[in-house]
């Protein structure tokens, strides 16, 4: 540990700060549908997710190795490069959290790393084959596979539940949701917590503390697991609202299908070492489940904003990472300027977020009025068999209070 310099310590602390933002940014991936359908109370849900994220961090190091060994050339990478990469990732996470968009923390991290590496060592230092096969292709395939699986799973659950008692079926699916949400949390720990392990390990290699091609040390695994668990417990309530209520209205059957599909895709990717976006997987499964129920409608305005954020994540984080690396190239004072900018920007975003506080007390409130098409389709489509009476109101959006009473149809 004699080579553990001040800049390396700063990189490790910044990496754990990113891991913390990853936790509260991606809590929605595991628990949004469980919270929105009432299967678990919000605080209980995030506590459960935090514990399972920590457990999942110890189950594998395949994804960590993809980050630390496969994405960029380890030789010639300075700790300042990794610090610059983390600045880009953290700022993108905070900005998308502020506006409630479920973008990918994974792609923010990799975008920052790619941008900073190119600024420092050129395009040749990025392994293009690993970027395509283990990042870009999974980014496209994961939401499609999870969405199709959730669509088919939703159709199957409603088909099998036609003759079941609606109340009993809904209660059973809520129980199933708790189990599937736990599986998503475990999967999230095996995938996302490892990305911070990988980036810290890369920094340790760059600083000469560990040998090239080393697996993450145990203290790295433990600290990364604790950081993401703490962030998860605090809850990214803004994104939970978008994922649980903003994309579509989910019933327990749909929530169970969505979470089971997403967990399967994430765990398979972790086993293969793919640096998958859990956000993409869960978002795709939620939309697939929304379309799988008769009368279910996805709010495409929200989905479109989300798709735009997905497309911007890699290049935006890469640009910030490259600019930060350029400034750190001026020496110690450049690194200090970047650090002050990061802290100041983070504080400003937090202060802006306090203008409209979203927490566990109002996370299920939806302030997005349903569109004309959504209202019309929901009004004329009969509910699927087995839908309990208390869930029928969720399938028909309430008319706007600004409409005249005579124009409000009674269903």
C-alpha positions in Angstrom: 0.0 0.0 0.0 3.0 2.3 -0.1 1.9 3.5 -3.6 -1.5 4.6 -2.3 -1.2 8.3 -3.2 -3.5 11.2 -2.4 -4.9 11.3 -6.0 -5.6 7.6 -5.7 -7.4 8.1 -2.4 -9.5 10.8 -4.1 -10.3 8.5 -7.0 -11.5 5.8 -4.6 -13.7 8.2 -2.6 -15.1 9.6 -5.8 -15.8 6.1 -7.1 -17.7 5.2 -3.9 -19.7 8.5 -4.3 -20.6 7.4 -7.8 -21.7 4.0 -6.4 -23.9 5.8 -3.9 -25.6 7.8 -6.7 -25.9 4.6 -8.6 -27.8 3.1 -5.6 -30.4 5.8 -5.2 -30.6 6.4 -9.0 -31.4 2.7 -9.7 -33.6 1.8 -6.7 -36.5 2.2 -9.0 -35.3 -0.7 -11.1 -36.1 -3.2 -8.3 -38.8 -1.6 -6.3 -40.8 0.9 -8.4 -43.5 -1.6 -9.5 -43.7 -3.2 -6.1 -44.3 0.2 -4.5 -46.8 1.4 -7.2 -49.0 -1.7 -6.8 -48.9 -1.6 -3.0 -47.1 -4.9 -2.6 -44.7 -3.3 -0.1 -44.6 0.0 1.7 -42.0 2.4 0.2 -39.5 2.4 3.2 -39.8 -1.4 3.6 -39.2 -1.9 -0.1 -36.0 0.2 -0.2 -34.6 -1.4 2.9 -35.1 -4.9 1.5 -33.5 -3.8 -1.8 -30.5 -2.3 0.0 -29.8 -5.5 1.9 -30.1 -7.7 -1.2 -27.9 -5.3 -3.2 -25.2 -5.8 -0.6 -25.5 -9.5 -0.8 -25.4 -9.5 -4.6 -22.2 -7.6 -4.6 -20.4 -10.7 -3.3 -21.8 -13.2 -5.8 -19.6 -12.5 -8.8 -16.8 -10.4 -10.2 -17.3 -11.1 -14.0 -18.8 -7.6 -14.7 -16.1 -6.0 -12.6 -13.4 -7.7 -14.7 -15.1 -6.4 -17.9 -14.7 -2.8 -16.6 -11.2 -3.2 -15.2 -9.7 -5.4 -17.9 -11.7 -5.4 -21.0 -13.0 -1.9 -21.9 -9.9 0.2 -22.1 -6.1 -0.4 -22.2 -4.8 -0.5 -18.6 -1.3 0.6 -19.6 -0.8 4.3 -19.6 -4.1 5.1 -17.7 -3.4 7.5 -14.9 -5.6 7.8 -11.8 -6.6 11.3 -12.9 -8.2 9.7 -16.0 -10.5 7.6 -13.8 -11.3 10.6 -11.6 -12.4 12.5 -14.7 -14.5 9.6 -15.9 -16.3 9.5 -12.5 -17.0 13.2 -12.7 -18.9 12.7 -15.9 -20.8 9.8 -14.6 -21.8 11.4 -11.3 -23.0 14.6 -12.9 -25.1 12.7 -15.5 -26.7 10.6 -12.7 -27.6 13.7 -10.7 -29.1 15.6 -13.6 -31.3 12.7 -14.7 -32.3 12.0 -11.1 -33.3 15.7 -10.8 -35.7 15.4 -13.7 -36.9 11.9 -12.8 -35.6 10.1 -15.9 -34.5 6.5 -15.5 -31.3 6.6 -17.5 -28.4 4.1 -17.2 -25.8 4.7 -14.4 -23.8 1.9 -16.1 -23.6 3.7 -19.4 -22.8 7.0 -17.7 -19.8 5.4 -16.0 -18.6 3.7 -19.2 -19.2 6.9 -21.2 -17.1 8.9 -18.8 -14.4 6.3 -18.9 -14.3 6.2 -22.7 -14.3 10.0 -23.0 -11.5 10.5 -20.4 -9.4 7.7 -21.9 -9.7 9.1 -25.4 -8.7 12.5 -24.2 -5.7 11.1 -22.4 -4.4 8.3 -24.6 -6.3 8.5 -27.9 -9.0 6.4 -29.5 -6.7 3.4 -29.7 -6.8 3.0 -26.0 -10.5 2.0 -26.1 -11.1 -1.7 -27.0 -13.8 -1.3 -29.6 -14.7 -5.0 -29.8 -15.5 -5.1 -26.0 -17.4 -1.9 -26.3 -19.6 -3.3 -29.1 -20.1 -6.9 -27.8 -20.4 -6.3 -24.1 -21.9 -2.8 -23.9 -23.7 -1.6 -27.0 -25.3 -4.8 -28.2 -26.6 -5.6 -24.6 -27.9 -2.0 -24.4 -30.2 -2.6 -27.4 -31.0 -6.2 -26.8 -31.7 -6.1 -23.0 -34.9 -3.9 -23.1 -36.2 -5.7 -26.1 -35.8 -9.2 -24.6 -37.1 -8.1 -21.2 -40.0 -6.3 -22.8 -41.1 -9.3 -25.0 -40.7 -11.6 -22.0 -42.8 -9.3 -19.8 -45.5 -8.9 -22.5 -45.8 -12.7 -22.9 -45.6 -13.3 -19.1 -48.4 -10.7 -18.5 -50.6 -12.4 -21.2 -49.9 -15.8 -19.6 -50.7 -14.7 -16.0 -54.1 -13.2 -17.1 -54.9 -16.2 -19.2 -54.1 -18.6 -16.3 -56.0 -16.4 -13.8 -59.3 -16.2 -15.8 -61.1 -18.6 -13.4 -59.3 -17.5 -10.3 -60.9 -15.4 -7.6 -59.8 -11.8 -8.4 -59.1 -10.8 -4.8 -57.1 -14.0 -4.1 -55.2 -13.8 -7.4 -54.1 -10.2 -6.8 -53.0 -11.0 -3.3 -51.0 -13.9 -4.6 -49.3 -11.9 -7.3 -48.4 -9.2 -4.8 -46.6 -11.9 -2.8 -44.9 -13.0 -6.0 -43.9 -9.4 -6.6 -42.0 -9.2 -3.3 -40.0 -12.3 -4.3 -39.3 -11.1 -7.8 -38.4 -7.6 -6.5 -35.9 -9.3 -4.2 -34.5 -11.2 -7.2 -34.1 -7.9 -9.1 -32.3 -6.3 -6.2 -30.0 -9.3 -5.9 -29.3 -9.2 -9.6 -28.7 -5.4 -9.4 -26.0 -6.0 -6.8 -24.3 -8.7 -9.0 -24.2 -6.2 -11.9 -24.1 -2.6 -10.9 -22.1 -2.8 -7.7 -19.4 -4.6 -9.7 -19.0 -1.7 -12.0 -17.6 0.4 -9.2 -15.5 -2.5 -8.1 -14.1 -2.6 -11.6 -13.4 1.1 -11.8 -11.6 1.1 -8.4 -9.6 -1.9 -9.4 -8.6 -0.1 -12.6 -7.5 2.9 -10.5 -5.4 0.6 -8.2 -3.7 -0.9 -11.3 -3.0 2.5 -12.7 -1.6 3.6 -9.3 0.6 0.6 -9.1 -1.1 -0.8 -5.9 -2.2 -4.1 -7.5 -0.9 -6.0 -10.4 -2.5 -5.9 -13.8 -5.3 -8.5 -14.5 -6.0 -8.7 -10.7 -9.5 -9.4 -9.4 -11.0 -6.8 -7.1 -9.6 -7.0 -3.5 -12.0 -7.9 -0.8 -12.1 -4.4 0.7 -13.1 -3.0 -2.7 -16.0 -5.5 -2.9 -17.2 -4.7 0.6 -16.9 -0.9 0.3 -18.7 -0.9 -3.1 -21.5 -3.1 -1.8 -22.0 -0.9 1.3 -22.0 2.3 -0.8 -24.6 1.1 -3.3 -26.7 -0.4 -0.5 -26.7 3.0 1.4 -27.8 4.8 -1.8 -30.5 2.3 -2.4 -31.9 2.7 1.1 -32.2 6.4 0.8 -34.3 5.8 -2.3 -34.4 7.7 -5.6 -38.0 8.6 -5.2 -38.2 10.8 -8.3 -37.2 8.0 -10.6 -39.4 5.5 -8.6 -42.4 7.7 -9.4 -41.6 7.8 -13.1 -40.9 4.1 -13.3 -43.9 3.1 -11.2 -46.5 5.6 -12.4 -45.1 7.6 -15.2 -44.7 4.9 -17.9 -47.9 2.9 -17.3 -50.4 1.9 -14.6 -49.5 -1.6 -13.4 -51.6 -4.2 -11.6 -49.9 -6.9 -9.4 -50.0 -9.5 -12.3 -48.1 -7.1 -14.5 -45.6 -6.1 -11.8 -44.8 -9.8 -11.2 -44.3 -10.5 -14.9 -42.1 -7.3 -15.3 -39.8 -7.9 -12.4 -39.4 -11.7 -13.1 -38.5 -10.9 -16.7 -36.0 -8.2 -15.8 -34.3 -10.3 -13.1 -33.8 -13.2 -15.5 -32.2 -10.9 -18.1 -29.9 -9.2 -15.6 -28.7 -12.4 -13.9 -28.0 -14.0 -17.2 -26.0 -11.0 -18.3 -24.0 -10.9 -15.0 -23.1 -14.5 -15.5 -21.8 -13.8 -19.0 -19.9 -10.7 -17.9 -22.0 -8.2 -19.9 -22.0 -4.7 -18.5 -25.7 -4.5 -18.8 -27.9 -1.5 -18.0 -30.4 -2.7 -15.4 -32.4 0.5 -16.0 -32.9 -0.5 -19.7 -33.9 -4.0 -18.7 -36.5 -3.0 -16.1 -37.9 -0.1 -18.2 -38.3 -2.5 -21.2 -40.1 -5.0 -19.0 -42.4 -2.4 -17.5 -43.4 -1.2 -20.9 -43.9 -4.8 -22.1 -46.1 -5.6 -19.1 -48.1 -2.4 -19.7 -48.8 -3.5 -23.3 -49.5 -7.1 -22.2 -52.7 -6.3 -20.3 -55.8 -5.6 -22.4 -56.6 -1.9 -22.1 -53.1 -1.2 -20.8 -51.5 1.8 -22.4 -47.9 3.0 -22.2 -47.4 6.8 -21.8 -45.3 7.3 -24.9 -44.5 10.9 -24.0 -42.6 9.8 -20.9 -41.1 6.8 -22.8 -39.8 9.1 -25.5 -38.1 11.4 -23.0 -36.6 8.3 -21.5 -35.3 7.0 -24.9 -33.7 10.4 -25.6 -31.9 10.2 -22.2 -30.7 6.7 -23.0 -29.2 7.9 -26.3 -27.5 10.9 -24.7 -26.0 9.1 -21.8 -22.9 7.7 -23.3 -21.9 10.7 -25.4 -22.8 13.3 -22.7 -20.9 11.5 -20.0 -18.0 11.0 -22.4 -17.9 14.7 -23.2 -17.8 15.7 -19.6 -15.2 13.1 -18.8 -13.0 14.3 -21.7 -13.3 17.9 -20.6 -12.5 17.0 -17.0 -9.5 15.0 -18.1 -8.3 18.0 -20.2 -8.4 20.2 -17.1 -6.7 17.6 -14.8 -3.9 17.5 -17.3 -2.8 20.9 -16.0 -1.6 19.3 -12.8 -2.6 19.4 -9.2 -4.4 22.7 -9.5 -6.4 21.4 -12.5 -7.5 18.3 -10.5 -8.5 20.6 -7.6 -10.6 22.8 -10.0 -12.5 19.7 -11.3 -13.1 18.5 -7.7 -14.5 21.9 -6.7 -16.7 21.9 -9.8 -18.0 18.5 -9.0 -18.9 19.3 -5.4 -20.4 22.7 -6.3 -22.5 21.3 -9.2 -23.7 18.4 -7.0 -24.7 20.9 -4.2 -26.6 23.1 -6.7 -28.5 20.1 -8.1 -29.5 19.1 -4.6 -30.7 22.6 -3.7 -32.8 22.7 -6.9 -34.4 19.4 -6.0 -35.6 20.8 -2.7 -38.0 23.1 -4.5 -40.3 20.1 -5.1 -39.6 17.3 -2.6 -40.5 13.8 -3.6 -40.1 11.1 -1.0 -41.8 8.0 0.4 -44.9 9.9 1.4 -45.9 11.1 -2.1 -44.0 8.8 -4.4 -47.2 7.2 -5.7 -48.8 10.5 -6.5 -49.0 11.1 -10.3 -49.2 14.6 -11.6 -49.2 13.6 -15.3 -52.7 13.9 -16.7 -53.7 11.0 -19.1 -53.9 11.8 -22.8 -57.0 11.6 -24.9 -56.0 8.3 -26.5 -55.2 6.7 -23.1 -58.6 7.8 -21.7 -60.5 6.6 -24.7 -58.9 3.2 -24.9 -59.2 2.5 -21.2 -62.9 3.6 -21.2 -64.0 1.2 -24.0 -61.9 -1.8 -23.1 -63.4 -4.3 -20.6 -61.1 -5.3 -17.8 -59.4 -8.7 -18.0 -61.0 -11.6 -16.1 -59.8 -11.9 -12.6 -59.3 -8.1 -12.0 -60.3 -7.3 -8.4 -62.8 -4.5 -7.9 -60.4 -2.2 -6.1 -58.1 -2.3 -9.1 -60.7 -1.3 -11.7 -60.3 2.4 -10.9 -56.6 2.1 -11.9 -57.6 1.0 -15.4 -59.7 4.1 -16.2 -57.9 7.5 -15.8 -59.9 10.1 -14.0 -61.2 12.9 -16.1 -59.6 16.3 -15.7 -61.3 18.5 -13.1 -61.2 21.3 -15.7 -63.7 19.5 -17.9 -67.4 20.5 -17.6 -69.5 18.0 -15.7 -71.7 17.2 -18.6 -68.7 16.0 -20.7 -67.5 13.5 -18.1 -68.7 10.0 -19.0 -69.9 7.7 -16.3 -68.5 4.2 -16.4 
